[in-house]
Amino acid sequence: MKKPDVLYLLFKEKNPAPWIIALLFILAHLVSAVMMLFTFPVINEQIGTQAFDLQTFGYSSDLAFQILSKLDASTIQLYLFPQLFLLDVIYPFLLATALSALLRRLYGLNKGKSTWFLSLISLLPFLAMACDYTENLLIAYMITHIESISEGVIATASLFTILKSFFTTISWVLVLVLGLQWIISKLWNTKAMTKPAR
């Protein structure tokens, strides 16, 4: 019998291997650590507030113009690369793949039967990833067109920042709900098995 490859285990198997999920989360958080320790501190110090990517609930035009006015050439270059077009390309993919695999595994462990719901929860992290990539492109446009940026572009970038946060949060909430459901089920079954017969 042919052994399933990694891509199958990631995207097709209902219960992806725990080691694959753990590896993806470790890699994702290593990339996140690089951003939080090296690139974002430099950007945040220069602009005097959180970078666009870190504004969970979006940002107003006034705040965006304030941020843009404080960017200098070296910070813009750092923001573009490696922040936006290296680290923030790798991280969303790793996180989305890890979350999707974890959601599928938890759903399988809970013996879920609904194919459409499984497809929906598997897709949510990738919607967050798509919003993150769109946000990156819009931020890149803003910081390279400071003199001519419109409020409409700022509003659109802010919207995708909010959507990224929303879909990521929903994914984590589902992980929590399905995880708690599985733990309660395990405890209930263990209690039932150890209950003495009358």
N, C-alpha and C positions, 0 to 999 in steps of 0.2 A: 504493500500500500504506500502510495506517495505521501511523503511528509508535507504538511501545509507550509507554505512560505510565510515570511513576515507580513507581507502585504495582505495575504488572506486573513492572517490572525488579527490584523489591525482593522480591516474594513469589511470583512465578510462574516467572520466568526461571531456568533451571538455572545459567546463568553471569551473575550480575548484573554490571553495568558497574563496572570498577575505581574510577572517579571517584565513584560513589555510595557504595561501600564506604568509600573514603578520607574522604569528606565526613562520613559517619556517625561514623566513629571520631574524627575531629577534633572534631565537635560533642560527642560523648560525653565526651571527655577535657577539653574546655573546661568542661563542667558539673562534672566530677569535680574539676578544679582549683579551681573556685569553692568547692566543699565543703571541700576539703583546706586551702585558704588562709584561708577566712573563717568558715565555720560550725563545722566540727569542732574547730578550735583553741580556740574560745571554750567549747564544750561540754566538751571534754577537760580544759581548765584548771579549770573549775568542779568537775567530778566527780573529778579527780585520777587519771584512768585513761582508757582508750579508750572511746568511746561504744558503746552496744549494737551499732550497725550494724557497727562495726569489729572486733568480737570474733569473728574467723574461726571459732574452734572452739567457739563458744557461751560460756555463762557460767552459773555456779552461782547458786542462790537467794541465798546470802550476798553474792556480788559484786553481784547485781542490787539487793538491799536497800541495800547500801552506796552504790551509784550514786544510787539514788532519794533517799536521805536527804540527799544533797549538792546536789540540784537546787533552784534558787530560781525565783521566778516569771518573771524575765526570761529565764533559760536555757531553761525549759520552753517559753516562747513562741517563742524562737528555734528550738528543737528541732522544734516543731510546724510552724512556718512561718518561714523558707522551707525548712528542712532536709527534713522528712519529706514535706510536702504540696506541694512545688514541685520542688526540686532532685532529691530522691530518687524523684520520679515520672518526671521527664524522663530522668534518666540511665539507669535500668534499661531503658527502652524503646529509647533510642538504642543502647545497648551490645548488647542482645539482637538488634535488627534488623541491626546491623553484623556481629555474630558469625555469625548465621544466614546472611546473604548471603555472607560470606566462606567459610563451610563449604560452601555450595552451589557457589560458584565453584571452590574447590579440588577438590571432588569431581568436578565436570564436567571440569576440566583433567586430572584423573587418569583420565578416561574411565570413571568408575564407572557400573555398569549397574543396581544394585539400587535400585528405587524405594522400598522400605520403609526401607532404610538411609538414603537421602537424606532421607526424611521424618523419620526419627528424629533425625538430627544437626541438621536444621533446627529441630526442636522444642526441643532441649536448652536453648539460650539463653533461650527464652521460659519454660521451666520455672523457670529461675533468676530471671527477671523476676517471675513469679507468686509465687515464694517471697519475693522482696524486698518486693513490695507487701503480702503477708500479714504479713511481719515489721514493716513500717512501721505497719500498723494496730494490731498488738499492742503495739509500743513506745509508740504514741500513747495507747493505753488505759492502759498501765502508768504513764506519766508524768503522766497526768491523774487517776489513781486511786491515788495513792501510799499513802494510809492504809488502803485496803481490798484491795490487790492480793494475789492468792493465789499460792502456789508453782506451782500447775498452769498458770496463765497465763504465769508466768516460764519454766517448762520448755518450754511450747509455743512461745513467742517465740524461745527459745534454739535449739530444733529447726529452726525456719524460717531462722534465721541460718546454721546449719550447712548446711542443704539449699541455701540460696542460694550459699554458698561452694562446695559440692560440685558443683553443676551448672555453675557458672561455670568452675571448674577443669577439669572434664571437657571443656567446650567449647574451652578454650584448649589442652588436651592434644591434642584432635582436630585443631585448627588446626595445631599443631606437627607432628603425625604426617603429615597430608595435605600440608602444605607441604614437609616433608622428602622425602616420596614423590615429589612433583612435581619438586623440584630434582634428585633422584637420577635420575629418569627423563629429564629434560632433558640432564643431563651424560652419561648412558649413550648417548642417541640422538646427541648431538653427537660423542662419541668414536667411535661406530659409523660416522657419516657421514664423519669425517675419516680413518678408518683406510684406508691405501693398499691398493688391490686387488692381488692376487697374479697 
